[in-house]
Amino acid sequence: SFRKARMIYAYGFSIPGFYHLSDNSVCQDAHCIREIKPDLAVAAVADGLGSCEHSEIGSSLAVNISTEFCETNYREEMSDDEILGVIKDAFEAAYESCKQSAAEKDFPIESYDTTLDLVIYRAGQIYYGHSGDSGLIALTADGLFQPITEQQRDEMGYVFPLSFGKDYWKFGKVEKPVASVMLMTDGMLDTLFPFDIRERPPYIHVALARFFMDLSALKITVEGESQTQNRIYEFVANIDKDIVYDDKTVAVLLDSEVVAVPQPDEYYKEPDWARIKEEYHEKLRRIAYPHKSEEVEKT
């Protein structure tokens, strides 16, 4: 649901992917947003691993337990390190809840495997925890969209889930003031960072990020919260299955008191996808057939 506070706007949803719709199986993504004070909110997203039988339970427990823990234990007077300590303990609480539930149901803990991304958003400041291949993007006060996290996968593409433990979990604070933050599971994250532009500045599909995260571009005060929410939901629900086949989860928090400095129009321009695609495939051809590239250069 779409909710408004005096300072923080928030929306989020989880939509079953085409592969789940095709066999009537459950959505393995989950999200939770908790509004604590007018200038404070907590949000989390989790993606249950598709190969794990009960991962939808794990993802649901992860977002609900971790955000509840933060809401209960956060104090206004806390230092940065103390806030990060709360997030670390929230990850521990989420994992322990998964272990307890699995034991009670006599399921192996691995069947609950899930990712987890969580933020505490306090008056333009972002504190975060990260595990797995979901991720976070921030729109900072200087007007730039930037990833906060890196996807955790091995060279074979296998995900490092919450159950891998604290040696793999990442925590931190974004040093710049943040106008908005978006949490996404990997299906949606990959649409913001398509393979063929990941090596090109600004490395992200800025026009699409702006659609989700820019308070002025969203026009919430003009359209109304419900209409804005419905428009974004419909857009995500109708993304072609050739682009996103997986479950689709988005959670966005926007601080109305942090104004992002507008960038030049070129920054927001839609990429020339046809040219980028051709250059990307040409690069692959040069890697696969270096001798042919040398022959072309000689001629």
Secondary structure as UniProt FT lines:
FT   STRAND          3..4
FT   STRAND          8..15
FT   HELIX           18..22
FT   TURN            23..24
FT   STRAND          29..37
FT   TURN            38..39
FT   STRAND          40..48
FT   TURN            50..51
FT   TURN            53..54
FT   HELIX           55..73
FT   TURN            76..77
FT   HELIX           80..105
FT   HELIX           109..112
FT   STRAND          116..122
FT   TURN            123..124
FT   STRAND          125..131
FT   STRAND          135..140
FT   TURN            141..142
FT   STRAND          145..147
FT   TURN            155..156
FT   HELIX           162..164
FT   TURN            166..168
FT   STRAND          170..173
FT   STRAND          178..184
FT   HELIX           186..192
FT   HELIX           195..197
FT   TURN            198..199
FT   TURN            201..202
FT   HELIX           206..213
FT   HELIX           215..218
FT   HELIX           220..223
FT   HELIX           225..237
FT   TURN            241..243
FT   STRAND          248..255
FT   TURN            256..257
FT   HELIX           265..268
FT   HELIX           273..288
FT   HELIX           290..298
//
